[in-house]
């Protein structure tokens, strides 16, 4: 069970601090909720029902520095298979985006970046859906890197690019 003060990754919503645990009456039923506050400065709050496994399963502890560097090392050279069908690729890449596996996210970013470079070399552009997925995956990774390394997310992008090569 998570506790107040824990810093967690909450699905695609980014890095949050558990700022409280409260009882709320949403939809006529009193329940206990984790109160999540994003660390990126967004003025919003997430209420996650403590007993809702589908939502609490999206919460995971932020990596330690050692774990982060280990994952980066483990993913060197890893790539996600490129799928030619736009629909199938969007489905598979979308599932990776919402997964909790950081290795898959890093691999996905590397794959889409390489495809983008390949397409640009022949005067073509990356499909807009692929660009969106890449940008979202980069943001998710950058948010966690920033939290772990104690830097701003905008600075984390450069760190990620250097580490991913």
C-alpha angles and dihedrals in degrees: 000000000000121000138209111282096029115134111221143170109241108200112273090336092086135227117343139174119227096238096178151337115238143170113238135178106225116165093357097300125104113224139161114253137189108232108219123194117192114236094213093080097257110149098233141101131212121211111203118188107236092218096047103100093186091061100034089051086067089062117088135163117262114253123258118240091256092051091047094052091044091054091048090051092046092052097050105128094006117132136177114241112261111234116207096208108086093211096047092044091050091050095048095042091046090055090051089050093059095038121104094231110112091188090060091048093051090046090049093052091049091050096049093044091052091048090049091052091047093050094046090052088060094044096258133120133233115255110265092237091054090048090052093049091048092049092049092047091048090050092050091049093043092051092054094043089050092050093047096044096039095239135120116274091240088058091046091067091067091047091050092049090051093048095045092047 
